[in-house]
Amino acid sequence: MSKDERLGWIGLNMVPGLGPRRIRHLVDCFQGAQKAWRAPEHLLAQALGPRLARHVARHRSQLDPPKELEKALSRGFRILTPICPDYPPLLKTIADAPAALYCWGQIPQGPAVALVGTRQPSPAGQVMAHRLGFELAGHVAVVSGLARGIDGLAHRGAINGGGRTWAVLGSALDRLYPPEHASLAQDIAAHGGSVLSEYPLGTGPRRGHFPARNRIISGLALAVVVVEAPMRSGAMITADLALQQGREVLAVPGSPANPKCQGSNLLIQQGAKLVQEARDILEELSPLPPPALMRIDSLS
């Protein structure tokens, strides 16, 4: 793997508003990320149009990819690009895979299941999120978004179950959000998990970042489980993205009288597998070795 090529991916990812699809288009057009990064504006214009080419050229002159990599490494972070052998292979298959994936902790490896849902869960939803994270911990990594509510409970359940969990942020690794989950993020990294972001260092949380990061949550996972979610929610966006990516979608049923369960109940009506325990998820991802199912029996 060429260091210059890696820096090309990092640099292109630092250009505001360029996005992973356009970056991939540039890399294909110039047959390499470093060539795309160094391309003169008139050639960029042939690939992107004059307005966006000016935008890239203007920002490029102010960016320093080697310094970005140095800063990341000094803080204990890694930056994975699509040419890195450790880049998550399942994530690489999605159409808009991140051009750069900042990683704190262990590099994500192996099968994973995403647990997602509302930031304001019911007591039953809280119990279920933690329970599923705990029960899945011995078999797959648990992916979620470090948000308040279902996400945080799923992460904590996986840690308490002795497993690995991966958190995908809507901000940079050095701008953890929500701030009250900073200790949870530290625990994730310390217990064999990963805290991940596609955003350059110093990038704060923004409204559009959270729907965008949902594609990474589903992209890392074999299946997405909606634990509890209203009709219009980030969890439902993640479920839709999962279907587009060819992932399995499952959902936990809830009370029809609870608006926070309407989205997850609708998914079940539309054909998502109903989940009452971790066994339901693992069976959907079978074949599984018998000890995996036996361990779940021991938890009941």
ZICORKA-V345509 format. One record per backbone hydrogen bond with DSSP energy under -0.5 kcal/mol. NH is the residue of the N-H (numbers start at 1). CO is the residue of the C=O. If there is no record, write none. Layout:
{{NH | CO} {NH | CO}}
This chain:
{{6 | 2} {7 | 3} {8 | 4} {9 | 5} {10 | 6} {11 | 7} {12 | 8} {13 | 9} {14 | 10} {14 | 11} {15 | 11} {15 | 12} {16 | 14} {18 | 15} {23 | 19} {24 | 20} {25 | 21} {26 | 22} {27 | 23} {28 | 24} {29 | 25} {30 | 26} {31 | 27} {32 | 27} {36 | 32} {37 | 33} {38 | 34} {39 | 35} {39 | 36} {43 | 40} {44 | 40} {45 | 41} {46 | 42} {47 | 43} {47 | 44} {48 | 44} {49 | 45} {53 | 49} {54 | 50} {55 | 51} {56 | 52} {57 | 53} {58 | 54} {59 | 55} {60 | 56} {61 | 57} {62 | 59} {63 | 59} {63 | 60} {68 | 64} {69 | 65} {70 | 66} {71 | 67} {72 | 68} {73 | 69} {74 | 70} {75 | 71} {75 | 72} {76 | 73} {77 | 72} {78 | 103} {80 | 78} {80 | 101} {84 | 81} {87 | 84} {92 | 88} {93 | 89} {93 | 90} {94 | 91} {97 | 94} {101 | 80} {102 | 100} {102 | 197} {103 | 78} {104 | 195} {105 | 76} {105 | 103} {106 | 193} {113 | 141} {114 | 223} {115 | 143} {116 | 225} {118 | 228} {126 | 122} {127 | 123} {128 | 124} {129 | 125} {130 | 126} {131 | 127} {132 | 128} {133 | 129} {134 | 130} {135 | 131} {136 | 132} {137 | 133} {138 | 135} {139 | 136} {140 | 136} {141 | 111} {142 | 164} {143 | 113} {143 | 141} {144 | 166} {150 | 118} {151 | 148} {152 | 147} {153 | 149} {154 | 150} {155 | 151} {156 | 152} {157 | 153} {158 | 154} {159 | 155} {160 | 156} {161 | 157} {162 | 159} {163 | 158} {166 | 142} {167 | 194} {168 | 144} {169 | 167} {169 | 196} {172 | 203} {175 | 172} {181 | 178} {182 | 179} {185 | 181} {186 | 182} {187 | 183} {188 | 184} {189 | 185} {190 | 186} {191 | 187} {191 | 188} {192 | 189} {193 | 188} {194 | 165} {195 | 104} {196 | 167} {196 | 194} {197 | 102} {203 | 200} {204 | 202} {206 | 170} {209 | 206} {210 | 206} {210 | 207} {211 | 207} {212 | 208} {213 | 209} {214 | 210} {215 | 211} {215 | 212} {216 | 213} {217 | 213} {218 | 214} {219 | 215} {220 | 216} {221 | 217} {221 | 218} {222 | 112} {223 | 112} {224 | 248} {225 | 114} {226 | 224} {226 | 250} {227 | 116} {227 | 225} {228 | 116} {233 | 231} {237 | 233} {238 | 234} {239 | 235} {240 | 236} {241 | 237} {242 | 238} {243 | 239} {244 | 240} {245 | 241} {246 | 243} {247 | 242} {248 | 222} {250 | 224} {251 | 273} {252 | 226} {258 | 255} {259 | 257} {261 | 258} {262 | 259} {263 | 229} {264 | 229} {265 | 261} {266 | 262} {267 | 263} {268 | 264} {269 | 265} {270 | 266} {271 | 268} {272 | 267} {273 | 249} {275 | 251} {276 | 274} {280 | 277} {281 | 277} {281 | 278} {282 | 278} {283 | 279} {284 | 280} {285 | 281} {286 | 283} {292 | 289} {293 | 289} {294 | 290} {295 | 291} {296 | 292} {297 | 293} {298 | 294} {299 | 295} {299 | 296} {300 | 296} {300 | 297}}
